[in-house]
């Protein structure tokens, strides 16, 4: 029997992996965002994705070796989450990478040392797979490492040959499996047996390039790409039956179980599945929101919304009726913050987004219940699979819930029909799900080699003739496209600006002989401008000549907003702090956004000064001096570099003399006067030490002012005052509201005192002391305070009063007031009330003679008051 490896926490496994490779010359690199730079995928779905351009030869690696712990999201097998031992949406992939440095032998030796020495896994617990034709890998495992050849299994291309797409880099794999039952021997090993084996480490030997004919040619620089699932290794080293019960996920599961009042260990399998779904999905949701993704009905936002709704739906199945996702998120954030501090920094935003979505979806579920009632009323004997699927897909009703309700009404549900609809959705989802397909980028890279980069004419021209160099439809290169097709087009030259430096791409049209293509966006890839749009009329042919025309109105708006952004940075340095640096920006047709480093808010007075200064510069009509020069010359002149931009040896400098000088490849006005006017909309914090100003400039300000005018007119009509009197009217109403609130508070206190006065007759005598422990229904904190002080005055120096209440908001308030002789007996109000409040999930304290506290769980108020009785009885006896 093999000895067990040492038990390690998830954090220890992650650190041990990274340290192992750092000691062997690998540069540790922090996890990339779940929002990838790669435009071909929605989310970071693999540990190698941040290095994709290096593996393709499009970028040069800055280091020969790297090691990472990369957070990833995959949702193509979402229905398996919670049902299998190791399917997840969110997971961390530990990886070591070699960019043309070491190769197969060293990668295998490292993998074996890490597995058997660093992690202490016995050799008899490891089985290795290799590609069926990879004799080299087989020999290294057998001869160099010493693995029993019976425990080296040859596998086909489906399992052990990695490809980036139909063409491009590829190569054989070797995988390491953990054997849970080595006592079964080495004969007849079946790595498909999930009950015995789990794959935990994959080594990809990227050694070939595949051409369009399928021919494999050895790469000049061979690369290593590996991946070890952190959750899987935690299952192995922590000796758990599944990934969900490891310390990476189980605390989240336990939190959900506690909220639902469920004991996980004794729960049936269906309940455990719901708890596991919550544990997995909440991790994913927390990290997605922390990386800037918000819920929506498309793209990444749709994936986030779907995951969060599955969490809420699972909670509903478990009987959770309260808003609970933020409570579960607390645990997920706590588990993540040591490795990903920004998750804690974004805690407020994460919870805000989750709570808003949960409230919204609960309303949807309520509507679904009404629909289910309607379906039942019109059904005779059975609910169709189509109706059951609509309830599931649109309103979040699990099939089991629909079946349960139907059974109560004597109906059945067409489960087979439901499964048919589910399969249709899986097909749609699979078609929409993007993997790491390098083919399109390979085609673009090849095109750059053939025709060179796109020539940009847009600094001087708004229209030009151009040749169609590439047509992509559904990411496939074609020779022609028809009306209605969504297309991506590459030209030899273009006046269209491609999104970069925070500025969005131009809009406009391509036209030709009976041809009209509406262009909605332009992206830049490897020096090629990819125009994204839809053919409205005619047919576009590869190699044909068209006329490219930008939308001048949109361009003028963008120019104004972009130049205004430069003026904004200068004004911030002038008015607030000359050390301010840019932390991000966005320039669009209708507004601008500027993020900057500052550890305090910008005051209202400063914002006014900034706005005035920018408008003064605009009115002074400063002409733009735009030059191209060396990066060294630009820095010598004092030009400011833009955040996140990478610069070559030659740069473009936008200089409004005496006002602003920055390195920028964007589109700008020729004179500040062209901006027209500038208006700040908002200023707020977006992260620790990062502030954001949103503003409008130029023609876009008219849209902003029109909206404001409608609001002012509406308020003026409602209050029946002139626009200039609105502020005074609101002030008067606020004063009136405050006065009324004070009167209400006073009346509440008087009522509480009056009600409490009746408690004097019920005081409990303990020796020489008199005590009152009671609840005052609905009393707020101030009312409790007044009542306690009044009661203590009546009880005298030997009195002790503890009062509790649960106001309408569901929270709990406590107050304790002790006489001087009670304090001499050793009891202190602050200490007693702290213990009492803790029972209700709260805390507080105060002086020995008087203390207040609060709690979150009103259901425990009775238990808390019983604890107060016990404390006084024991302390005063």
Residue pairs with C-beta under 8 A, 6 or more apart in sequence:
1 182
1 183
2 122
2 124
2 125
2 182
3 122
4 239
5 119
5 120
5 121
5 122
5 125
5 236
5 237
6 119
6 120
6 237
7 237
7 238
7 239
8 16
8 119
8 234
8 237
8 238
9 234
9 238
9 247
10 230
10 231
10 234
10 246
10 247
10 248
11 338
11 339
13 94
13 119
13 230
13 233
13 234
13 237
14 69
14 92
14 94
14 230
14 339
16 118
16 119
17 67
17 69
17 94
17 114
17 118
17 228
18 28
18 67
18 68
18 69
18 94
20 110
20 113
20 114
20 118
21 28
21 65
21 67
21 96
21 110
22 28
22 67
24 65
24 110
25 64
25 65
26 65
26 66
26 67
26 96
26 97
27 63
27 65
27 66
27 67
28 66
28 67
28 68
29 50
29 66
29 67
29 68
30 68
31 68
31 69
31 70
31 71
31 92
31 340
32 44
32 49
32 50
32 70
33 44
33 291
33 292
34 43
34 44
34 71
34 72
34 73
34 287
34 288
34 291
34 293
35 43
35 44
35 291
35 292
35 293
35 300
36 43
36 44
36 49
36 50
37 50
38 49
38 52
38 53
38 436
39 523
39 525
40 434
40 436
40 437
40 440
40 441
40 475
41 49
41 434
41 435
41 436
42 299
42 300
42 303
42 434
43 72
43 73
43 74
43 288
43 300
43 303
44 50
44 70
44 71
44 72
44 73
45 72
45 73
45 74
45 435
45 436
46 70
46 72
46 93
46 227
46 436
47 68
47 70
47 72
47 93
47 94
47 95
47 225
47 227
48 55
48 95
48 97
48 204
48 225
48 227
48 436
49 70
49 436
50 68
50 70
51 61
51 66
51 97
51 99
51 225
52 436
52 438
53 59
54 60
54 61
54 99
54 223
55 99
55 164
55 169
55 206
55 223
55 225
56 164
56 168
56 169
56 438
56 441
56 442
56 445
57 221
57 445
58 441
58 445
58 526
61 99
61 100
63 99
64 98
64 99
64 100
64 101
65 96
65 97
65 98
65 99
65 101
65 102
66 96
66 97
66 99
67 94
67 95
67 96
67 97
68 93
68 94
68 95
68 97
69 92
69 93
69 94
69 95
69 230
69 339
70 92
70 93
70 95
71 90
71 91
71 92
71 287
71 340
72 90
72 91
72 92
72 93
73 89
73 90
73 284
73 287
73 288
73 303
74 88
74 89
74 91
75 89
75 303
75 306
75 307
75 433
76 429
76 430
76 433
77 87
78 89
78 306
78 307
78 310
79 422
79 426
80 87
81 87
81 88
81 89
81 276
81 277
81 280
81 281
82 244
82 272
82 273
82 274
82 275
82 276
82 277
82 280
83 273
84 194
84 242
85 194
85 198
85 235
85 241
85 242
85 243
85 244
86 198
86 229
86 231
86 232
86 235
86 242
86 243
88 231
88 243
88 280
89 280
89 281
89 284
89 307
90 280
90 281
90 283
90 284
90 287
91 229
91 230
91 231
92 229
92 230
92 231
93 227
93 228
93 229
93 230
94 227
94 228
94 229
94 230
94 233
95 225
95 226
95 227
95 228
96 107
96 110
96 224
96 226
97 223
97 224
97 225
97 226
98 106
98 107
98 223
98 224
99 221
99 223
100 221
100 222
100 223
102 224
103 205
103 207
103 222
103 224
104 136
104 137
104 140
104 205
104 207
104 222
104 224
105 140
105 144
107 203
107 205
107 224
107 226
108 137
108 140
108 141
108 144
108 145
108 174
108 203
109 140
109 144
109 145
111 176
111 201
111 203
111 226
112 145
112 147
114 201
115 121
115 126
115 176
115 201
116 122
116 123
116 126
119 233
119 237
121 178
121 236
123 146
123 147
124 179
124 182
125 178
125 179
125 180
125 182
126 147
126 151
126 176
126 177
126 178
126 179
127 151
127 152
127 153
127 176
127 177
127 179
127 189
127 191
127 197
128 141
128 147
128 151
128 152
128 153
128 174
128 175
128 176
128 177
129 152
129 153
129 154
129 155
129 159
129 160
129 173
129 174
129 175
129 177
129 191
129 199
130 137
130 138
130 141
130 152
130 153
130 154
130 155
130 160
130 172
130 173
130 174
131 137
131 154
131 155
131 157
131 160
131 161
131 172
131 173
131 174
132 154
132 155
132 156
132 157
132 160
133 172
134 160
134 172
134 174
134 205
137 172
137 174
137 205
138 149
138 152
138 154
141 147
141 152
141 174
142 149
142 152
148 186
150 186
150 187
150 189
151 186
151 189
153 189
153 191
155 175
155 191
159 173
159 175
160 172
160 173
160 174
160 175
161 170
161 171
161 172
161 173
162 170
162 171
162 172
162 173
162 204
162 206
162 225
163 170
163 210
164 170
164 436
164 437
164 438
164 439
164 442
165 437
165 438
165 439
165 442
166 210
166 212
166 439
167 209
167 210
167 211
167 212
167 439
167 442
168 209
168 210
168 438
168 439
168 442
169 206
169 208
169 209
169 219
169 223
169 438
170 206
170 208
170 209
170 210
170 216
171 204
171 205
171 206
171 207
171 208
171 222
172 205
172 207
173 202
173 203
173 204
173 205
174 202
174 203
174 205
175 199
175 201
175 202
175 203
176 199
176 200
176 201
176 202
176 203
177 191
177 197
177 198
177 199
177 200
178 197
178 198
178 200
178 236
179 196
179 197
180 195
180 196
180 197
180 198
181 196
184 196
190 196
190 197
191 197
191 199
198 232
198 235
198 236
199 232
200 228
200 229
200 232
200 233
200 236
201 226
201 227
201 228
202 226
202 227
202 228
203 224
203 226
204 224
204 225
204 226
204 227
205 222
205 224
206 219
206 222
206 223
206 224
206 225
207 218
207 219
207 222
208 216
208 217
208 218
208 219
209 216
209 217
209 218
209 219
210 216
211 217
230 248
231 243
231 246
231 248
231 249
232 243
234 240
234 243
234 246
234 247
234 248
235 241
235 242
235 243
235 245
235 246
238 246
238 247
240 246
242 276
243 249
244 250
244 253
244 276
244 279
244 280
245 253
248 335
249 276
249 279
249 280
249 283
250 279
251 331
251 334
251 335
252 278
252 279
252 282
252 283
252 328
252 331
252 332
252 335
253 264
253 275
253 276
253 278
253 279
254 264
254 331
255 327
255 328
255 330
255 331
256 275
256 278
256 279
256 282
256 315
256 318
256 320
256 324
256 328
257 263
257 264
257 267
257 275
259 315
259 320
259 322
259 324
259 327
259 328
260 275
260 315
260 318
260 319
260 320
261 319
262 271
262 275
262 318
264 272
264 275
267 275
270 400
271 318
274 314
274 315
274 317
274 318
275 314
275 318
277 310
277 311
277 314
278 311
278 314
278 315
278 328
281 307
281 308
281 310
281 311
281 314
282 311
282 325
282 328
282 329
282 332
283 332
283 335
283 336
284 307
285 304
285 307
285 308
285 311
285 325
285 329
285 354
286 329
286 332
286 333
286 336
286 343
286 350
287 336
287 340
287 343
288 300
288 303
288 304
288 307
289 304
289 346
289 349
289 350
289 353
289 354
290 340
290 342
290 343
290 346
290 350
293 300
293 301
293 304
294 301
294 304
294 353
295 301
295 304
295 305
295 308
295 353
295 357
296 302
296 304
296 305
297 305
305 357
308 325
308 354
308 357
308 358
308 361
309 357
309 361
309 396
310 396
311 325
311 328
312 325
312 358
312 361
312 362
312 365
312 396
313 365
313 396
313 397
313 398
315 324
315 325
316 365
316 396
316 401
317 398
317 400
317 401
323 355
323 358
323 359
323 362
324 358
325 354
325 355
325 357
325 358
326 351
326 354
326 355
326 358
329 350
329 351
329 354
333 343
333 344
333 347
333 350
336 343
336 344
337 343
337 344
342 687
343 350
345 687
345 688
346 687
361 396
364 394
364 395
364 396
365 395
365 396
365 397
367 395
368 391
368 394
368 395
368 396
368 397
371 390
371 391
371 395
372 391
372 397
372 402
372 405
375 383
375 387
375 391
376 383
376 405
376 406
376 409
376 411
379 387
379 411
381 411
381 412
382 411
382 412
382 413
382 414
383 402
383 406
383 411
383 412
383 413
383 414
384 414
384 417
385 413
385 414
385 415
385 416
385 417
385 418
385 419
385 420
385 421
386 417
386 421
388 397
388 399
388 402
388 413
388 414
388 415
388 417
388 418
388 421
389 417
389 418
389 421
389 422
389 425
391 397
391 402
392 398
392 399
392 402
392 418
392 422
393 421
393 425
399 413
399 415
399 418
402 413
403 412
403 413
403 415
406 412
406 413
437 475
439 475
440 472
440 475
441 525
441 526
443 470
443 472
443 477
444 470
444 490
444 525
444 526
444 528
444 530
445 526
447 469
447 470
447 490
447 528
448 526
448 527
448 528
451 469
451 492
452 527
453 526
453 527
453 528
454 490
454 491
454 492
454 493
454 494
454 527
454 528
454 529
455 492
455 493
455 494
456 493
456 494
456 495
456 497
456 498
456 529
457 464
457 493
457 494
457 495
458 494
458 495
458 496
458 497
458 506
458 550
458 667
459 626
459 667
461 495
462 495
462 549
462 550
462 552
462 555
463 495
463 547
463 548
463 549
463 550
464 493
464 494
464 495
464 547
464 548
465 545
465 546
465 547
465 548
466 491
466 492
466 493
466 494
466 545
466 546
466 547
466 548
467 491
467 492
467 493
467 543
467 544
467 545
468 489
468 490
468 491
468 540
468 541
468 542
468 543
468 544
468 545
468 546
469 490
469 491
469 492
469 542
469 543
470 477
470 488
470 489
470 490
470 528
470 542
471 477
471 478
471 479
471 480
471 481
471 487
471 488
471 489
471 540
471 542
472 478
472 487
472 488
472 489
472 530
473 481
473 485
473 486
473 487
473 488
474 486
475 488
478 542
479 541
479 542
480 539
480 540
480 541
480 542
481 487
481 535
481 539
481 540
482 535
482 539
483 535
483 536
483 537
483 538
483 539
484 534
484 535
485 534
485 535
486 532
486 533
486 534
487 517
487 532
487 533
487 534
487 535
487 540
488 530
488 531
488 532
489 510
489 517
489 530
489 531
489 533
489 540
490 528
490 529
490 530
490 531
491 529
491 531
491 546
491 548
494 522
494 529
494 531
494 548
495 506
495 548
495 549
495 550
496 505
496 506
496 508
496 519
496 522
496 529
496 531
496 548
496 550
497 503
497 505
497 506
497 522
497 550
497 555
497 558
497 666
497 667
498 505
498 522
498 523
498 524
498 529
498 530
499 505
499 521
499 522
499 523
499 524
500 524
500 665
500 666
501 585
501 642
501 645
501 664
501 665
501 666
502 565
502 584
502 585
502 586
502 587
502 642
502 666
503 558
503 562
503 587
503 666
503 667
504 521
504 558
504 586
504 587
504 588
504 589
505 521
505 522
505 523
506 519
506 522
506 550
506 551
506 554
506 555
506 558
507 519
507 520
507 521
507 550
507 551
507 554
507 589
508 519
508 548
508 549
508 550
508 551
508 554
509 516
509 517
509 518
509 519
509 548
509 549
509 551
510 516
510 517
510 519
510 531
510 533
510 540
510 546
510 547
510 548
510 549
511 517
511 546
511 547
511 549
512 538
512 540
512 544
512 545
512 546
512 547
513 538
514 537
514 538
515 535
515 537
515 538
515 539
515 540
515 546
516 535
516 536
516 537
516 538
517 533
517 534
517 535
517 536
517 540
517 546
518 533
518 534
518 536
519 531
519 532
519 533
520 532
520 533
520 534
521 531
521 532
521 533
522 529
522 530
522 531
522 532
523 529
523 530
523 532
524 530
531 548
540 546
553 699
554 589
555 667
556 674
556 698
556 699
557 589
557 590
557 698
557 699
557 700
558 587
558 588
558 589
558 667
559 667
559 668
559 669
559 674
559 698
560 669
560 674
560 675
560 676
560 697
560 698
560 699
560 700
561 587
561 588
561 589
561 591
561 592
561 696
561 697
561 698
561 700
562 587
562 592
562 664
562 666
562 667
562 668
563 624
563 654
563 656
563 668
563 669
563 672
563 674
563 675
563 697
564 592
564 614
564 675
564 678
564 695
564 697
564 698
565 585
565 587
565 592
565 594
566 654
566 656
566 660
566 662
566 664
566 668
567 614
567 617
567 618
567 656
567 659
567 660
567 672
567 675
567 678
568 592
568 594
568 610
568 614
568 678
568 693
568 695
569 580
569 582
569 594
569 596
569 640
569 660
569 662
570 659
570 660
571 609
571 610
571 613
571 614
571 617
572 580
572 596
572 602
572 610
572 693
573 579
573 580
574 613
575 606
575 609
575 610
575 613
576 598
576 602
576 606
576 610
577 598
580 596
580 597
580 598
581 596
581 597
581 643
582 594
582 595
582 596
582 640
582 642
582 643
583 595
583 596
583 597
583 643
583 690
584 593
584 594
584 595
584 643
584 644
584 690
585 592
585 593
585 594
585 595
585 642
585 643
586 592
586 593
587 593
587 666
589 700
590 696
590 700
590 703
591 681
591 694
591 695
591 696
591 700
592 694
592 695
592 696
592 697
593 692
593 693
593 694
593 695
594 692
594 693
594 694
594 695
595 643
595 686
595 690
595 691
595 692
596 690
596 691
596 692
596 693
597 689
597 690
597 691
598 689
598 690
598 691
599 689
601 683
601 684
601 685
601 691
602 610
602 683
602 691
602 693
607 680
607 683
607 693
610 680
611 678
611 679
611 680
614 678
615 677
615 678
617 656
617 659
617 672
618 672
618 673
618 675
618 676
618 677
618 678
619 673
620 672
621 671
621 672
621 673
622 656
622 657
622 658
622 659
622 671
622 672
623 656
623 657
623 670
623 671
624 654
624 655
624 656
624 668
624 669
624 670
624 671
624 672
625 655
625 656
625 657
626 652
626 653
626 654
626 655
626 668
627 652
627 653
627 655
628 650
628 651
628 652
628 653
629 637
629 650
629 651
629 653
630 649
630 650
630 651
631 647
631 648
631 649
631 650
631 651
631 663
634 651
634 653
634 663
637 653
637 655
637 661
638 661
639 651
639 653
639 655
639 661
639 662
639 663
640 660
640 661
640 662
640 663
641 647
641 662
641 663
642 662
642 663
642 664
645 663
645 665
647 663
651 663
652 663
652 664
652 665
653 661
653 662
653 663
653 664
654 660
654 661
654 662
654 663
654 664
654 666
654 668
655 661
656 672
659 672
669 675
674 698
675 697
675 698
676 697
676 698
676 699
676 701
677 697
677 698
677 701
678 695
678 696
678 697
678 701
679 695
679 696
679 697
679 701
679 704
680 693
680 694
680 695
681 694
681 695
681 696
681 704
682 692
682 693
682 694
683 691
683 692
683 693
683 694
684 691
684 692
685 691
685 692
686 692
696 703
696 704
712 723
712 726
713 723
715 726
716 722
716 723
716 726
719 725
719 726
719 729
719 730
721 728
721 729
745 780
745 782
745 783
748 779
748 780
748 782
748 783
749 782
749 783
749 786
749 787
750 786
751 783
752 776
752 779
752 783
752 784
752 786
752 787
753 786
753 787
753 790
755 776
755 787
756 774
756 776
756 787
756 788
756 790
756 791
756 803
757 790
757 791
757 794
759 772
759 774
759 791
760 772
760 791
760 794
760 795
762 772
762 774
763 770
763 771
763 772
763 795
763 799
764 770
764 771
764 772
764 773
765 771
766 872
766 873
766 876
766 877
767 876
767 877
768 798
768 821
769 798
769 799
769 800
769 821
769 822
769 825
769 876
770 795
770 796
770 798
770 799
770 800
771 799
771 800
771 801
771 802
771 872
771 876
772 791
772 795
772 799
772 800
772 801
772 802
772 803
773 801
773 802
773 803
773 865
773 868
773 869
773 872
774 802
774 803
774 804
774 865
775 803
775 804
775 805
775 806
775 861
775 865
776 783
776 784
776 787
776 803
776 804
776 805
777 805
777 806
778 805
778 806
778 807
778 808
779 787
779 803
779 805
779 807
779 813
780 805
780 807
780 813
781 813
781 815
781 852
781 854
783 805
784 803
784 804
784 805
784 813
784 814
784 815
784 852
785 815
785 852
787 803
787 815
788 801
788 803
788 815
788 816
788 817
788 850
789 817
789 850
791 799
791 801
791 803
791 817
792 799
792 801
792 817
792 818
792 819
795 801
795 819
796 819
797 819
797 820
797 821
798 819
798 821
798 822
799 817
799 818
799 819
799 822
800 816
800 817
800 818
800 819
800 822
800 827
800 872
800 876
801 815
801 816
801 817
801 818
802 814
802 815
802 816
802 832
802 833
802 836
802 865
802 868
802 872
803 814
803 815
803 816
804 812
804 813
804 814
804 836
804 861
804 864
804 865
804 868
805 812
805 813
806 812
806 813
806 858
806 861
807 813
810 858
811 854
811 855
811 856
811 858
812 837
812 840
812 842
812 854
812 855
812 856
812 857
812 858
812 860
812 861
812 864
813 852
813 853
813 854
813 855
814 833
814 836
814 837
814 844
814 852
814 853
814 854
814 855
814 864
815 833
815 850
815 851
815 852
815 853
816 829
816 830
816 832
816 833
816 836
816 846
816 850
816 851
816 852
816 868
817 829
817 849
817 850
818 827
818 828
818 829
818 848
818 849
818 850
819 849
820 849
822 876
823 848
823 849
825 875
825 876
826 875
827 871
827 872
827 875
827 876
828 848
828 851
829 846
829 847
829 848
829 849
829 850
829 851
830 845
830 846
830 847
830 848
830 851
831 845
832 851
832 868
832 871
832 872
832 875
833 844
833 845
833 846
833 851
833 852
833 853
834 843
834 844
834 845
834 851
834 853
835 867
835 871
836 853
836 864
836 865
836 867
836 868
836 871
837 843
837 844
837 853
837 854
837 855
837 864
839 855
839 860
839 863
839 864
839 867
840 855
840 856
840 857
840 858
840 860
840 861
840 864
841 855
841 856
841 857
841 860
842 853
842 854
842 855
842 856
842 857
843 853
843 854
844 851
844 852
844 853
844 854
845 851
845 853
846 852
855 861
855 864
